[in-house]
Amino acid sequence: ALEIAQSSNDQHALYSASIDPYSERRLALMGELRTAIEKDLLKLAYQPQVDVLNETVCGVEALLRWQHEEMGFIPPDEFIPLAEQTGVIRALTRWVLEKALTQCAYFLEKGIELKMSINLSARNLHEDGLAEFFMDLVNRLKIPVHLVVLEVTESAMMEDQERALEVLTDLDEKGFKISIDDFGTGYSSLAYLKKLPVKEIKIDRSFVMEMSTQKDDLMIVHTTIEMAHNLGLEVVAEGVEDQESLDTLRDMGCDVAQGYFLSRPVPVSDLEAWLETS
């Protein structure tokens, strides 16, 4: 209650179990997440990204999944904040990077060249040696650096602007592609964003999914694509769930589409089958 009161405009709060972030489930997950990483109990799912103009698969996004033995499926938006709060995010991110880039190397061996998009947390931007870890990994796996896309949300970039600019510039200079995830949902300053070494923006699904019925969303998507292209940036649209949305994005000149209409996030075995038949 004290924590909530301190962050509230009212400066006071009444305790209730419904607002308690330290529930029995939460405390259990906090303790078991590190074990899940160490024992390799987590999985990655991959969601394809399609070049809108050429209708070819150009990349995949690696998405973390945790199927708990007793609690069942644990949503990422439940356990990733726990990882950030407990400091486990460093080990978690390195686990994801190792698995995703190993998969990227496997694809290359089979003659399949796909960009691998990986999400970074705001906490990752405060780690020392992050860029060096990336370089050691891609060199060991013999992956071209330009195939690695690092996605960072607007809010993560704004949390510590100087640090974000320093780390992302370092990664950019080493050849990694920086992408702004969930673009349009944060409160970013365009004056700040233009300083960042960003090569790609991902329009948040909340705008794309409602384009056919909400004229405001349609205008936001259209304007964002034009603005990004004028700045020399590529545009990925998330949340593409029907043919109409895909056609609309093509007419607008969007570069890449991602969403359930094309494919849900799938295990790597299903992804390989999808790549062969799609």
N, C-alpha and C positions, 0 to 999 in steps of 0.2 A: 504494500500500500504506500509506503514511503517513496519507493522508486517511482510509482505512478504519480503520486502527488507532486513530486519534484519536477516532473516533465509535463504537468498539467497546467493549463492557464488558471484553473480554479485554486491551485496550490493545496488542495486537500483531496483525499480519497478514502473511501470505506473499503476495508478488506472484504473480499468474497472469494470463494474457491474458483469461481468462473473466470476471474481475472488473474489468478495466481499462475505465473509462468513456470513455477517450480513444482509442478504436479508430479505424482508418482511415476507416470508414464515418461514425463520429460526427464526426470532424474535418472530413470532406468536407461533411456536412450543415450543420455550424456555419457554414462558409464560404458555402454556397450558399443558405441560408435568406433572408438579406438580399437577395440577388439575385432570389430568387423573389418577394419582396414588391415590390421595385422594378419588376420586369418583369411583374407581374400574372399570375404563373404559378400562384397558389393559387386554389382554388374554395371556394364555400360550398354546403353541402347543407342542406336544411330538413326538419325532422321535425315533422309536425303534432301539435298538442295538441287534444284533444277534450273538450268539456264533457260530463261523464259523465251528468248528469241529462237535459239537453236533446238530447244526441247531435248537437251541432253543433261545427264547427271554430271554436275561439276564439283560436288562436295557433299560432306555429311557433317552434322553436328553431333558431338558426343554428349550424351545426357546420362547423368548418374541415376542408378536405381538401387534400392535397398529392399529386399524381400526378407523380412525378419521371420525367424523360425516360429515365434509365438505370436507376434503382433501383426503379422502379415505385411502388406506393402506399406512402407513408410514414405510419404511424399517428400521430395527434395526440399520443398519450402518449409518442411518441419525440421529436418535434421541438419540442413546446411547452416541455418542460423545458430544451431547448437554448436556446430563445428567452429564457427566464427567466434562465439563467446568463450569457448573452452580452449581455443588455441589449436584444436585438432585440424583446423582448416589447412594448415601447412602440409601435414601428412596426407590429408585427403586430396588436396590438389595434386600433389606429386604422384599419388596413386593413379589418379585420373590421367595425368599426362603420360605416365609410363604405359598404361594400358592402351590409350587412344593412339599414341604415336607408334607403338609396336604394331597395332592394327594397320596403321597407315603404311608402315614399312612392309607388312605382309601383302597389302594390296599392290604396292609397287613391284614386288617380286612376281606377282601374277600379271603384271602389265596394266594394272588399273591405277591411273593417276587421279586421285581425288583430294581436294582440300579437306583438311580436318579442322573443324571449328571447336574450340574448347573455351569454356567459361572461366574467367578469373574473378575472384572475390575482391572486395575493397581491402580486405586484410592481406591478400597476397601482394598488393602494391606496397606494403610496408615491410616485406621480407627482404633481407639482405641476400644478395647472390642469386636472385631469381633469374635474371638474364643468363648468368653463367650456367645455371642448372639446365635451362632450355638448350643452350648451345651444346653442352656435354651430351644431352639426350639425343638431339638430332644428329650430332656427329657420330655417336655410337651406333645409331640405327640407320645411318646413311640416308637421311630424309632431306630433300631440298627444303630449305628454310621457307620458301615462298608458299609451300603447301600448308603451313601452320597458320591458322587464323585464331587470334586471341580476342575473345569477346569480353568487353567490360561495360557495365551499365553506366548510364549517365550519373546516377547517384553515387556510384563508387568513385567516379572521376572527380566529382565535386566535393567529396568528403575531405580530401586533403589535396588541393589543386597543385601545389608545388611538387609534392611527392609524386603524384600521378603523372605530371608532365615529365619529371625526371626519369621515372621508371619506363614509361611508355616510349619516350624518345630513345632510350637505350635499346629497348626491344626492337623498335623500328629501324634503328641504325644497323642492327644485326640481321635485318632482313625479314623479320616476322611481320605479318599483316595484322594491324589493329582494327577492330570493329567495335562500334558503339551498339550495344544491345539494348532492346526495349526503347528505341529512340522515340521521343515524343511523350513519354510518361513521366519524365523527371522535370526538374526545374533548372536545367542547365542554361548557362549564359552562352549565347552564340559567339560572343566576343572571346570567351575562354576556349570554346570548342574548336574555333578556327586555329588556335595555337597548337592543338594536339596533332600528333602524327597519324591521324586516322585515315584509313583508305576505304572504309566501308561503314555504312550504317544499316541497322536492321529495324525496319518499321514495326512497331509493336503490333501484335495480333489483334488487340482491341480495336484498332482502327480498320484493319484489313477485313476482319470478319463481318463488320457492319456496313461495308461500302455500298452494297446493293440496296440497302434500305435507308441509310443515313447520308444525306447529301453533305453534311459537315465532315463526316469521316472521309468521304470520297474526295472532297476538296483538300483535306489535310494530307492524304496520301499523295495526291497529284502534286501539290505544292512542295511536299518533302522530296519527291523524286526529282522535280525540276531544280530545286535548290541544291540538292546533293550533286547532281550532274554538273551544275554550273561551278561547283567547288571541286570538280574532278573526282568525286567519290562514287563508288559502286553502291547499289541499293539492293538489299535483300528484304523481301516482304514475307513476314511470318503469318500464320493463321489462314492460309489459303485452303478453303474448304469446299469449293465448287468450281465448275468450269467457267461460270460467269466471272468470278473473281480473277481467275487466271487470265481470261481474255481481256478483262479490263486493265490488268497490270501490264499485259503485253502492249495494249494500245497506248498506255502511259509511258512506255519505254523502260519499265522496271527491268533490272538485270537478272535477278535470281528470285525464285519462289520456293517457299517451304511451307508445308502444312498437311493436314490429314487427307486432303483430296489427292495429294501425290503419294504420301506414305506416312503412316504413324511412325514414331520411334520404335525400332525393332531390334532384336538381338542380331549379332553379326551373322549367324547362320541364315536367318531370314533375309538379311540385307543382301547377302551374296545371291540368294535365289531371286530376289527382287531385281537385282542388277542384271541378271541373265534374262529375265522375262519381260521387264518393263519396256 
